[in-house]
Amino acid sequence: MDPEAVAPSVDWADTLAVDDYEPPRFERDEDRRRAAIGFFRRLG
């Protein structure tokens, strides 16, 4: 079976742009703690 016939094609070069990804920089432990709490609050 041809996968192109089953699902729409995806332009992976535009979809997975990980080369430009820059991880967040935290200077203090408190910044890390706030980011983690904010993340888990968004998850619900």
VENVENSUL-V795205 format. One record per residue. N is the residue number from 1. RES is the residue in three letters. D_FIRST is the distance of its C-alpha to the first C-alpha in whole Angstrom. Layout:
[[N | RES | D_FIRST] [N | RES | D_FIRST]]
//
This chain:
[[1 | MET | 0] [2 | ASP | 4] [3 | PRO | 6] [4 | GLU | 9] [5 | ALA | 8] [6 | VAL | 8] [7 | ALA | 12] [8 | PRO | 14] [9 | SER | 15] [10 | VAL | 18] [11 | ASP | 20] [12 | TRP | 21] [13 | ALA | 24] [14 | ASP | 26] [15 | THR | 24] [16 | LEU | 25] [17 | ALA | 29] [18 | VAL | 30] [19 | ASP | 32] [20 | ASP | 35] [21 | TYR | 35] [22 | GLU | 39] [23 | PRO | 39] [24 | PRO | 42] [25 | ARG | 45] [26 | PHE | 48] [27 | GLU | 52] [28 | ARG | 53] [29 | ASP | 52] [30 | GLU | 53] [31 | ASP | 50] [32 | ARG | 47] [33 | ARG | 48] [34 | ARG | 48] [35 | ALA | 45] [36 | ALA | 44] [37 | ILE | 45] [38 | GLY | 44] [39 | PHE | 40] [40 | PHE | 41] [41 | ARG | 43] [42 | ARG | 40] [43 | LEU | 37] [44 | GLY | 40]]
//
